[in-house]
Amino acid sequence: MIYSQANDKKASILLIYTGGTIGMKVDPVLQALTPFDFSQILDEVPELGKFAYRIDSYTFDPLIDSSDVEPAHWISLVRLIEERYEEYDGFVILHGTDTMAYSASTLSFMIEGLTKPVIFTGSQLPIGTPRTDGKENLISSVEIAAAKDEEGHPLVPEVCICFDNVLIRGNRSRKFNSDNFRAFRSEDYPPLAEAGISIRYNRNLIRRPDSWEARPIFHTELDTRVSILKIHPGITPGVVRNILLGEDTRAVIIETYGAGNAPSKDWFISIVREASERGKILLNITQCVAGCVNMDIYATGKSLKAAGVINGYDSTTESALGKLFYLLGVFETNEEVKSGLEMDLRGEISK
């Protein structure tokens, strides 16, 4: 259902509440946290009224706990944005923090040729509590979503996460801390904007569309036959075989050590090679918080490369998963998918 809070129009923003901590307040009768009515958003966050924007709100029904987010929810989000794309200058998605990086990453691939901001935000404390971080996150997100350059184009036409006064590219983000207001970080790419007394935009880092006039392509076909294998000391052949050779798996993200290293034992390389020969798409992602995979440095990395494993560069696991869901849904052949994995499609990798 769409609710409208209209003022003298400077910009129009659609506020989409999917669920999560930010939309909670204490019910005075029940003395428990319950979702508040986003049609009354200006009552909860009166500071938004000072922008004089038109702010409409849409609330998912039922609300989605962040831990329950699934690809079907991403498809619903993309379809909603597609339906309302011409009506608004930007979109702010309120989302639980646990899977926000997954959602922001995947939506960045699902919307091709984006020309307007899609900003994810949330909070660590409910918006109805005295020390909440939700109000500041929401206010900054709305202001960024409405910001235009000198030519009237959106300043940040990307899928981003805005949290604790920092704006980061969605497919470069990961949840870093569960009990601090700085919940998200982007270790391998600088912030797109930082909010202090004023909002400072790092314009040279922000991606621009090839054409401002062209309507984006909204992709809603996802193939989720992807597994993740986290390498660890003591990993057994049975575990590796079950994941890499699973019948229902089309691609596997291998989380390796350091710069892309894995066990050098014959059995391990043999299973990797067998999986590749059976047509499994294998992507090498480092377990490190920051840094890049380089399979040309050490012998173990070279062995993986020779066995058919693809370099994931500095991609996060969240971004790699979303990218694979998207590519597998768009392309039928492994060669096309592998080619796409090697390319920087939405600013997700540095090459």
N, C-alpha and C positions, 0 to 999 in steps of 0.2 A: 504494500500500500504506500502511496506517495503522499507525504505531507509537505506543505509549503510554508516557509517563513520569508515573506517578500518585503524588501525595502526598496528605496530608490536604487535602481540597478546600476552597479559598477561592474559586477561579475556575477555569474551564476554557478553555484556549486551544488553537486548532488552528494549528500552525506549518506553513506551506505553502512548500516550497522549489521554486521554478521553475527555478533556475539562477543564474548570476552569481558574482561574485568572492567574496561573503561565505561561500559554502559550500565554499571551497577550502582545502586544507592541503597541506604538502609531504610527499609520499610518501618515507619514509626510504630505500627501496630504489631507486626510480626517480629520486629527487631532482628531481621535477617536481610541479607543482600538480595535484592530483586532488580530486574531490568527496569529502567525508567522509560517513560514515553518520549521518544525522540521528536515527536511533533511539538514538544515543549522544550526544545533544545536551548532556546534563548533564555528560558527561565533558569535552566541549569548553568548555562555559560553565557551570561549577559554581555560579556566582552565581545562576543561575536557580532552583536548588533552594532557596534561602533564601526565595523567595516562597511556597513550599508550594502552588503552583498545580498543577493537573493540566495537563500540557503534552503534547499528542499531536502527531505530525509526519506530514506527507504529502509525499512527494517525487515530482515529475513524472518520468516515464520515457517518452522520453528527456528529459534536462535541456535547457533552452532557453537558448541564447546570447541575450543581450539584443538584439543586432542582428537576430536572426532572429524576434523576436516578431511574431505576426500575429493578426488578429481571432479566428481559430480558438482560439488560446490563451486569449484573454479569455473566450470562450464556455465553455471547459473550466473556467476558474477560477470563473466565475459558477455553473456547474452544480454544482461541488464545494461551494461555499459554500451553495447552495440545499439540497443533499442533507444537509449537516451542520449546518444553521442552528440547529436546536433543541438540538443536543448541546453547543454551545459558547457561552461568553460573549463571545468575540471571536476575530478571525482576524488573524494576522500573516503577510504574504506576503513572502518573501525573493526578491528580483528583481534582475537586473542594472540598473545605473544608466542605461545609454544610453537606454532606452525606458521607464524607470519612470514618468516624468511622463505619457507617453501611456497607459500601462496604468492608472494611478491615475485619470486623467481619465475614461477611457472606462468603467471599472467604476463610477464614481460615477453615471453616467447609466443603466447597465444594471441597477442595483439601486434600485428605486423604493420609498421608504418604509423605508429602512434604520433598524434599531433597535439595531444592535450595531456596534462598531468593526471596520473593515477597515483595517489598518495596513500600508503598504508600507515596507520598509526594505531595506538592502543595505550595501555598504561599498566603499571605495576600495582597501583592502588586504585580502587574504584573512584569514579568521578565524584561521588557523593561524600567522600571522606575528607577531613580537613587538610591533610598533607598530600592530596592526590597529585600525581604528575599528569593526570589525564587532561586537565584543562589546558595546560601549557602546550602539550603535544597536539591537542585538537586545534587550538588557536593558530599555532605555527603552521600546521598542515593546511588549514583553510587559506591562510594568507599566501602560502607558497602555491597552492593550487590555483589561486586567482591571479598571481603575478604575471604581468605582461612586459615584454621588452618595448623598446622605442618604436618598433614597427607594429605593435599590437599583437605580436605572437606570444604564446605562452613561454615563460622563461625556462620551465623544466618539463618538456614534453616526454617524460619518461615514467616508468613504473618505479616508485621509490618507497623507502621507509623513512618516516620522520619520527625521531624519538630522541628525547632529552637534548633538544636544541641542535640536533645534527640531522641533515638530510643525506641519505646514502642510496646508491643505486640498488634497486631491489634484488637483482641477481648477483650482487656482490656481498650481500648481507648474510649474517648468521647471528643467531641468538648467543650471546656471550655470557650473560650473567642473569641468574634467576631471582636475585634479591637486591639488585641495585637499579637505580633509575636509568643508568646507561646500559640498557639491556642488549643493544645490538651494536655490532661493529662491522667495519669493512676494512680488513687488514691489508688487502692488496690493491685497493683503489681509494683515492682520497674522497672526502665528503664533497657532494655537489653543492651544498650550502651549509652555512652555520649561522644560527640565530643568537645574536647577542642583543645589544641595544638596537641594532638594525640587523636585517638578514643579509648576509654577505654571500653572493652567488659566485661560485667558481665556474664562470661561463665557458671557459676553455675546456672544461671536463664534461660538459653536458652535451648529450647527443641531440642532433637536430634531424628532422625528417627530410627525405629527399625532396618532398613536395608538401607544402603546407595545405594545398588545396585538395590533394588526393585523400579519399576516405580510407581509413585503415582496413586491413583485412583481419577479420576476427575468426580465429581458428578454434573450433570446438571439438575436433576429432583428436582424442588422446589415446595412445596405446600405452597402457601401464604395465606391460609385461617386463618389468625391470626389477632386478634384485641388487642388493648391496653386499659385498663381501669385504669385511674389515679384517685385514691381516693382523695377526697377533702371535706372539711367541707361544708355541705349543699347539698351533692349529693343526688339525688332523686331515689326512687325505679324504676321509669320509665327508667331513664338513665342506671342504673345498669342492669335492665332486658333486655333492648334492646341490650346491648353489650354482656353480658354473655350468653344470650339465642338466639343470632342471628342465623338465619337459615344457613347462608353462613359461619359461623365461626366454625372452628374445635378446635382452641385453643385460650386462652386469657391470656395475660400477665397482671397481676394485680399489679400496682405500689402502694405500701402500704406505711404507715408511718414507720419511724424508723426501728426497727428490724423486721418488717413484720406485723405491726398491721393495723387493719381496724375497721370500726364501729362495735360495739357489738350489735346493734339493731337486733331484731328478724327477721325483714323483709330482712335485708341484708344477714344474715347467711342463711336464708331460700332460697333466690335466688341462692346463691353460691352452696348450697347443691343440689338444683334442677338442676343447670347447670352441676354439676359433675355427677349426676345420669343420665343425658341425654347423657353422653359421651363426654362432653367438657373437654379438658385438660386445667387446670388452674395452672399458674405458678406465684409464689409470688416473686416480685422484689422490693427492697426498693427504695423509691424516693431520698434517701440521696445520695450525691455525693460519699461518701465513706462508707464502713461498710458492714455488712452481715446480711441477714435474719436469724432469729432464732425463729421459731414458738413454741418453748418450754418454752419461758420466761414468756410471759404475757398471760392472759386469752383470749384476742382477737386473738392472734396468734394461740393458741391451738384450738380455735373454727374453724379457717380456716383450720388447719391441719385435724381436725376431719371431716370437710366437704369435704375433698378430694383435697385440694390445695397442690401443690408440692412446695418444698423449692427451690428457685432460688439462694440461698447462696449469694455470692458477685458479681453475674453477672451484667453487665450493661444491660440497656434496648436494646441497639444496638446489643449486643452479644446474648441476649436471643431471639431476633427476628430472627437473622440469624440462630441460632441453631435450632429453631423451624421450620423455612422454610426447613432446611436441613433434620431434623429428620422426619418431616411429609412427605417429598418427598421420603425418603428412606423406611420408615416402614409403613405398612398398619394398624397395630393394635395399639390401644392406650397404651397397656401395654409395647410394644417395645419402643414407643416414651417416655413414662414416665421413663422407665429404662435408656434411653439415657440422659434424662434431669438430672438425678441424678448423672451421670458420668462426670468426667472431661475429655473431649474428646480432646481438643486442648489447654489446659492451660487456659481455660476461667473462671474457678472457683477454689477457694481454699477450700479444704475439709480436 
